[in-house]
């Protein structure tokens, strides 16, 4: 995917150096929403996550992506195991979690991910891994950073749309 028609995000791999900072900014917006008086557990319809569930998902995406980058740094072109996004929502009880705890965890996960990205040199940015969705594709760590930024921005849009 080069462009997300739903949120308008365009995958521009030249933007990878700024991805970590932009991810942190998006996470700060998520944390602010989690500290608001909004109805964060409400699902707009069956099968659509609540704002709290989206925040938990983004937290877990950041942690999973961090581990994938670290794996790619120590292994030649590893395969990414799917994160099991829908199973996690149920197994971890996303919609039952504490708002403040999730806000803090989001900030921490962004910092952990950013720390790894900030330490990459040019050769490391070119390392690759195999993404399995929608089919097996070799992707660079530059792409992983940009894709993770898309995840943050897309789900922030989802939450803002629900709360509008």
C-alpha positions, -999 to +999 in steps of 0.1 A: +000+000+000+014+034-010-016+055+001-045+050+026-076+062+010-094+062+044-071+085+063-051+101+035-017+089+047+009+085+019+038+062+024+068+084+017+099+065+028+120+096+026+101+107+058+116+079+079+140+102+098+110+122+112+088+091+119+098+087+156+091+123+165+058+122+146+048+090+164+056+106+197+034+136+188+005+113+178+008+093+210+007+126+230-026+133+213-039+099+223-028+103+259-046+137+260-078+121+248-075+093+274-073+120+301-104+137+288-140+132+299-150+115+267-169+082+266-139+061+259-154+026+264-183+032+240-183+012+208-201+030+180-213-003+165-206-040+169-173-049+155-159-014+158-135-007+187-139+019+213-114+048+216-099+029+246-095-002+225-078+017+197-054+033+222-045-002+236-040-015+201-017+014+192+003+008+225+007-029+215+016-020+179+044+002+192+057-026+214+054-052+186+071-030+160+100-023+185+106-060+188+104-065+151+130-038+145+153-054+172+148-088+156+157-074+121+189-060+136+201-094+149+186-117+122+189-117+085+154-109+070+133-124+097+096-133+093+072-112+113+047-132+133+013-116+132+005-097+163-031-112+166-047-078+169-083-090+175-073-118+198-052-093+219-083-070+223-102-099+239-073-117+257-060-085+273-094-070+280-087-038+262-120-021+270-117-028+307-083-012+311-076+020+332-075+051+311-046+067+329-026+035+329-031+031+291-020+068+286+012+062+305+018+029+287+013+045+253+038+072+262+063+046+274+059+024+244+064+053+221+096+062+240+108+026+238+102+025+200+117+059+195+148+050+214+154+020+191+147+041+159+170+069+171+199+045+174+197+032+138+225+041+114+220+042+077+230+005+072+205-005+099+177+015+083+182-007+051+178-040+070+147-059+061+121-082+074+092-102+059+058-088+066+030-113+061+000-091+056-016-090+031+009-114+017+046-120+023+066-089+014+102-079+022+102-044+039+130-022+051+131-007+086+124+026+069+091+012+058+084-002+094+089+033+108+066+049+082+041+022+085+040+025+123+034+063+119+005+054+096-010+031+123-008+059+149-023+086+127-050+063+112-062+051+146-061+086+161-084+096+132-106+067+141-109+079+177-114+115+168-141+106+143-159+086+170-157+114+196-168+142+172 
